[in-house]
Amino acid sequence: MGTFVPDTPFRAAHRTTHQGTPRASSGAARRRLAAGVAALAATAAAAGAATVGPAQAGQGGGGDGTTLVFQSPLSDLQTATTEPFEGASATLRLTMDGGESTFVLKVAGIDRSAAGTHYGAHLHTGPCTPGDGAAAGPHYNSASPPVIDEEHEVWLDFEVTGRGSARAVADVPFEPVHGARSVVIHAEETDPATGLAGARLACMPVVW
């Protein structure tokens, strides 16, 4: 499973205490210490209140600027062959706000022999299971019945750079419902008519 990192600007403050520091002997010193502790607690409480929890089932995202970051090594879905994504890792940043979502996918550590090659990548409804591409299920689709296009699915096609990296951005007019999902990298670019992109090569878990 990949690492889920809630994106929040808060970093816990701390105070270093040196050994040998004289213990406060006056009431004023004790009051200053108490005030400092109270201020730190208030800061932590405010930061915690600003952190938005996971989306509720059936509602999609938080709708108020929720950003989730997922980091993971890529899992191999073609164990019988050697693919450029073996040993690579990926980061997905998902921002949901007001019924819309932005996905930013970054992949690093791709074999440089793949430089200049275009690959398809999509958000899928099922989990990322090494060696089992079928477990990822179909593309995530916001329509019922499904509508195959970039407005109702999340397409993150990319081209590999000479440094073995890639980046893709998708803006969609919906917020995905939470669950055990995955981003699957395919062997070919996405066909806009069918949404197909060839064999499933690698995946990363997207679970929240």
N, C-alpha and C positions, 0 to 999 in steps of 0.2 A: 504494500500500500504506500502511496505517496505521502509526503508530509504536508498537512494542511496548516497554513500560516495565516491567521487573521491579520489583515492589514490595518494597523493602527499606529498613529504617530507617538503614542505614549511610551515612554521608557521610564521604568521605576527609578526614582531618585534615591540616593543613599548618602550617608554621611560616614566618613572614616573617623574612627576613634583611635587615638594613639595611646599606647600603654604608658602609664605613668602620669597621665593628665590628672590634676587634682580634682577630687569630687566637689561638685558645687556645694557651697556652704551657706549661701544666702538665699532668701526667699525670691529675690529678683532673678537670680540665676535659674532657680527651679522653674519660675514662671516662664522665662525665655525658652527653656528646654521643652516645657509642656506646649507652648505656642508653636514651636517648630514641629513637634510631632503631630499636632492637630492640623497644621498646614499641609504636611506631607500626606496625612490621611485624606484630607479634603481633595488634594490633587489626584490621589489614586482613585477615589470614589468618582470624581468627575470623569476621569479617563475611562473607568469601567462603564459608566453610564453611556459614554459615546461609542462603545463597541457594540455593534449590532449582532445579534445572535443568528443562527442558521435560519434559512427560509422555512416557513411552515408548509407542510404538504398541501398541495393544491393551490398555493398562493404564489409560487415562484419565489422571487427574491424579496429583499427587505423593502425595496421601493424608495429608499431614501439615501442612496449613495453607498450601499454596501459593496465592499471590495473584498474578494477572497483570492488568496494566492495558493497555488498547488505546485509542489516541487517533487520531482521523482526521476529516478533512472527509468529509461524506457525498457519495457518488457518485450522480449523477442516473441513474435507470433509465428515465425517461420523457422522452427528449430532444426529442420533438416537441411537448411541452406545458410550460407553466410550473407548477411545483409549489411548495408552501410550504417544501420542504426544500432548495431550491437555495441554496447559500451557508451552510447549516447545518453543524454539526460534532457529533461524538458521542464519548463516553467510555464504555467498558465495563470494569467491574471484575469479574473472575471469581475467586472464592475456592473452592478444592477442599480438602475435609478429610474423611477417614474415609468415603469413598464417597458424599459429598453435595457439592452445589455451590450457591453463591449468585451470581447475576448481578445487577449493578446497572448499569442503562443511564441515562445522562444525555445529553440532546440540547439544544443551544443554537443560537441564531441562526435559529430557525424564523420564517417570516413571521407577523407578529402577526395577520394576517387569519384565521389558522387557530385562534386562541384559542378554547378550549372544544370543539374537535374531538377525537374519539377515533380513534386509529390502532392497527392491529395491528403487532406486531413480533415476529420469531422468529429463533432461531439456525438457519441453514441449513447444509447439508453442503458446499456448493460455494463458490467464491471470489466476491468482490465485483468485478464487471466493469462499468464505466460503460457505460450504454446497452444492457446485455444482462442483463435480470432472470433469464432462464432459466438463465444460467450458474451461479447460486447453488444450483441443484438443489432437492431437497425439504427439508422441515424436518429438522433433526437429531432423530433418534428413538433412544432407548436400547433399544427392544425389537425382537425379530426373531421373527415378523413385527411391523411397526410397530403401536403402540397409540396412537391419537390422543387425547391428553389432556394436562393440565398436569403429570402425573407423569412422562411419558415424553418430552415435548418441552420446549422453553424458550420460553415465551410472555411477552413483555415489552410488552404493550399499555399505552398511555399517553394522557393528555389534555394538550393544549397549554395552557400558562398564558398569561395576558395579557402576559407579558414575552417570549413566544416561546421558552419552554423546556419541558422535560418530564423526568420521571424515572419509572423502573419498576424493580421488584425481582422476581426469580423465584428461589424455592428449590426445588431438585429433588433426588431421592434417587439421583443418579448423577453420575459425573464424565465429562465428554465426552473422547473420544479426540482427541489433537492432530491438526492438519491445516490446510489452507488453507480456512477457513470464513468465514462472513459473518453479520452481523445485517441482515436485510431489513425495511424499514418498508413496510407495506401501506396501502392507501387506506381500509380499513374495520377495525372491531373484529374480533377473532377469533371465529368461530362455534364455540362449545364442542362442537357435535355433529360438525363436519366438520374443524375446524382451519383452515378457509379464512378469508382476510381481504381478498379483493379484489386489485386490481392492485398490482404491486411498484413502489413509487415511488422509493425510495432505499436505499442500503446502505452498510455500513462493513466493511472487512476485519477478520477475527479470525483471525490466523495465528500459530501457535506450535508 
